[in-house]
Amino acid sequence: MREQDLFDKLRKIERLYAGATTHGEKEAAAEAIARIKRRLGETAKVDRPIEYKFTLVDGWSRKLFIALLRRYSLKPYRRARQRRNTVMVQVPRSFVEETLWPEFIELSDVLQAYLDEVTQRVISQGIHADEGDEEIVTEEYLG
């Protein structure tokens, strides 16, 4: 997958969750974000924001999730002594369930596939082309 293909997929996912109907690149992306922000504002009037704690498995997911929150003008934070992979945010439950988390999962899957592909290509071309897993042995551990 080329980087441009990745950007195109990310924009398509964004338009899907925003309910976008136009296809002009920058225009559609800006309209999609504005639509989601409006929907979030309307939802917050009826469905009061609550504090959520998200624990993300790796640095890539954490960066993606924080970027997604900030794109929607949400303020990610973590409390003193919380682990670095913890992200806190105050947001309406319905927004998390209907938009934020499903969109994050889709974006994360696309990004993870891209990163896996790039990593495999770099290792294969730069270090060693053997892509097989390690051998499984039945002998007892000697260490």
C-alpha positions in Angstrom: 0.0 0.0 0.0 1.3 3.4 -0.9 1.1 6.3 1.5 -1.4 8.1 -0.7 -3.6 5.0 -0.6 -3.5 5.1 3.2 -4.5 8.7 3.2 -7.4 8.0 0.8 -8.6 5.1 3.1 -8.4 7.3 6.2 -10.5 10.0 4.4 -13.1 7.5 3.3 -13.5 6.2 6.9 -13.8 9.8 8.1 -16.6 10.5 5.6 -18.4 7.3 6.5 -18.7 8.3 10.2 -19.6 11.9 9.3 -22.2 10.9 6.8 -20.5 12.9 4.1 -22.1 12.9 0.7 -19.6 15.1 -1.3 -16.3 13.8 -2.6 -14.2 17.0 -3.0 -11.0 16.1 -1.1 -10.3 19.0 1.3 -13.9 20.2 1.2 -15.4 16.8 2.2 -12.9 16.3 5.0 -13.6 19.8 6.5 -17.3 19.3 6.1 -17.1 15.8 7.7 -15.2 17.1 10.7 -17.6 20.0 11.1 -20.6 17.7 10.9 -19.2 15.4 13.6 -18.4 18.3 15.8 -21.9 19.6 15.4 -23.4 16.2 16.2 -21.1 16.0 19.3 -22.3 19.4 20.5 -25.9 18.4 20.0 -25.4 15.1 21.7 -23.7 16.7 24.7 -26.9 18.7 25.4 -28.9 15.6 25.8 -26.4 12.9 26.8 -24.1 14.5 29.4 -20.4 13.9 29.0 -18.9 11.3 31.3 -15.3 10.5 32.1 -13.9 7.6 30.0 -10.6 5.8 30.6 -9.1 4.2 27.5 -6.1 1.9 27.8 -4.3 1.6 24.5 -2.1 -1.3 23.6 0.8 0.5 21.8 2.2 3.9 21.1 0.8 4.0 17.5 -2.8 3.4 18.8 -2.3 6.0 21.5 -1.1 8.7 19.1 -4.0 7.9 16.7 -6.6 8.0 19.4 -5.3 11.3 20.8 -5.2 12.8 17.3 -8.8 11.7 16.8 -9.9 13.2 20.1 -8.2 16.5 19.3 -9.7 16.6 15.8 -13.1 16.7 17.5 -12.0 19.3 20.0 -12.0 16.9 22.8 -9.3 17.2 25.5 -7.4 14.1 26.2 -5.6 13.9 29.6 -4.3 11.5 32.1 -4.0 11.7 35.9 -0.8 11.8 37.9 0.6 8.3 38.3 -1.5 6.8 35.5 0.4 4.8 32.9 1.4 6.4 29.6 -0.9 4.1 27.7 -3.9 5.5 29.5 -6.0 8.2 27.9 -8.8 10.0 29.7 -11.5 12.1 28.1 -14.9 13.5 29.0 -17.4 12.7 26.2 -21.0 11.6 25.8 -21.5 7.8 25.9 -23.5 7.8 22.6 -20.7 9.6 20.8 -18.2 7.0 22.0 -20.4 4.1 21.0 -21.7 5.4 17.7 -18.8 7.4 16.3 -15.5 7.7 18.3 -14.7 4.1 19.1 -15.9 2.5 15.8 -14.0 5.1 13.8 -10.9 4.6 15.9 -11.1 0.8 15.4 -11.4 1.2 11.6 -8.6 3.8 11.4 -6.4 1.7 13.7 -6.9 -1.4 11.5 -5.9 0.5 8.4 -2.9 2.1 10.0 -1.8 -1.2 11.6 -2.0 -3.0 8.2 0.1 -0.2 6.6 2.7 -0.3 9.4 2.9 -4.1 9.3 3.4 -4.0 5.5 6.1 -1.3 5.7 7.8 -3.1 8.6 7.8 -6.4 6.7 9.2 -4.8 3.6 12.0 -3.0 5.4 13.0 -6.1 7.3 12.8 -8.3 4.2 14.8 -5.9 2.1 17.2 -4.6 4.7 17.9 -7.4 7.0 16.7 -10.9 5.8 14.0 -12.1 3.4 13.0 -15.2 5.5 9.5 -14.3 6.7 8.9 -17.6 8.6 8.2 -17.8 12.4 10.7 -19.2 14.8 11.0 -22.9 15.3 9.1 -24.5 18.1 11.1 -27.0 20.1 9.8 -29.6 22.6 12.9 -29.8 24.7 12.8 -28.4 28.3 14.0 -24.9 28.8 17.6 -24.9 30.0 17.8 -21.3 31.3 
